[in-house]
């Protein structure tokens, strides 16, 4: 039997690095997920989640009312930044129609966030995020 639709792959589209699955810079990033549709999908539901290496959900969202004709489709997510601390992450993408699962995929390869660590030097105080910052210390005349 023909599969109605299937996710085929994913990559970092922008900024384009040497490896399409390693994020090494700060700022806006676009992730692309390729979907092959063999039969029309009406009023589809698409979900996406990002998990850290411990399996904790870091982010997720969904879109409803997708109408997809047969052919190859690229689902692009442009986000202002991905400030996860350095390490391995995994995407999970899904497509549903009328409450029935069409495809669910834990994307391979995993996403490697390779930005320089800027959090607390002791891991237990660093948290989940890796947010660049600048500290200013000004002497105050107030007493």
C-alpha positions in Angstrom: 0.0 0.0 0.0 1.1 3.5 -0.8 1.9 5.8 2.1 -0.1 9.0 1.9 2.8 11.2 2.9 6.3 10.8 4.5 9.0 13.1 5.8 12.2 12.6 3.9 14.8 14.8 5.5 15.7 18.0 7.3 18.5 20.6 7.2 19.5 24.0 8.4 18.8 26.2 5.4 20.1 29.5 6.8 22.8 30.2 7.8 24.2 27.6 5.5 27.3 26.0 7.1 29.6 23.3 6.0 27.3 20.7 7.6 23.5 21.1 7.2 22.8 19.7 10.7 25.3 21.7 12.8 24.3 25.1 14.2 27.4 27.0 15.1 26.3 30.7 15.0 24.0 33.1 16.7 21.0 34.9 15.3 18.2 34.0 12.9 18.1 30.4 11.7 15.8 28.6 9.2 15.2 24.9 9.5 13.7 23.0 6.5 11.8 19.7 6.6 11.1 17.9 3.3 7.8 16.1 3.0 6.8 13.8 0.1 3.0 13.7 -0.4 1.6 10.8 -2.5 -2.1 11.4 -2.0 -3.8 14.8 -1.2 -4.0 15.8 2.5 -7.0 17.9 3.4 -7.3 19.9 6.6 -4.0 18.4 7.8 -2.4 18.9 11.2 1.4 19.3 11.3 3.4 19.3 14.6 7.0 19.8 15.4 8.9 19.5 18.7 12.6 19.9 19.7 14.0 17.7 22.4 17.4 17.9 24.2 19.6 14.9 24.7 17.8 14.0 27.9 14.5 13.8 26.1 13.1 17.0 27.6 10.9 19.0 25.2 12.5 22.3 24.6 10.0 23.8 22.1 7.0 22.7 20.1 4.3 24.1 17.9 1.6 23.0 15.4 -0.2 24.2 12.3 -3.8 23.2 11.4 -5.8 23.3 8.2 -3.0 22.3 5.8 -4.0 21.3 2.3 -1.2 19.5 0.5 -1.3 18.3 -3.1 0.8 15.3 -4.2 4.5 16.2 -4.7 7.4 17.3 -2.6 6.8 20.0 -0.1 9.4 22.0 2.0 8.2 23.1 5.5 10.5 26.0 6.6 10.6 27.4 10.1 12.5 30.7 10.5 13.2 31.6 14.1 15.0 34.6 15.6 17.5 32.4 17.4 18.0 29.0 18.9 19.7 29.7 22.3 20.0 26.1 23.4 23.2 25.3 25.3 25.7 23.3 23.2 24.9 19.7 22.6 22.8 17.2 20.7 19.1 17.8 20.0 16.4 15.9 18.1 13.5 17.1 16.0 10.2 15.2 15.9 7.8 16.1 13.1 4.3 14.7 12.5 1.5 14.9 10.0 -2.1 14.0 10.8 -5.4 14.1 8.9 -8.8 13.8 10.6 -7.1 12.7 13.8 -5.3 9.9 12.1 -1.5 9.8 12.0 -0.1 9.9 8.5 3.6 10.1 9.5 5.6 10.8 12.6 9.4 11.0 12.4 12.2 11.5 14.8 14.6 13.3 12.4 18.0 11.9 11.7 20.7 13.0 11.9 20.3 14.8 15.2 20.9 18.6 15.4 24.2 19.6 17.0 24.2 23.0 18.6 27.8 24.0 18.5 27.7 27.6 19.6 30.3 28.6 22.2 29.0 28.2 25.7 28.2 31.5 27.4 26.4 30.4 30.5 27.6 29.7 34.0 30.9 27.7 34.0 29.4 25.1 36.4 26.9 23.0 34.4 24.3 22.8 37.3 23.9 26.5 37.2 23.9 27.0 33.4 20.3 26.0 32.7 18.9 25.0 29.3 19.6 28.2 27.4 22.8 29.6 26.1 22.0 33.3 25.7 24.7 35.7 24.7 24.9 38.8 26.9 26.9 41.8 27.9 27.2 43.0 31.5 27.8 46.6 32.3 28.8 47.6 35.8 28.4 51.3 36.5 29.3 53.0 39.8 26.3 54.6 41.4 26.5 57.8 43.4 23.3 56.9 45.2 23.7 55.8 48.9 
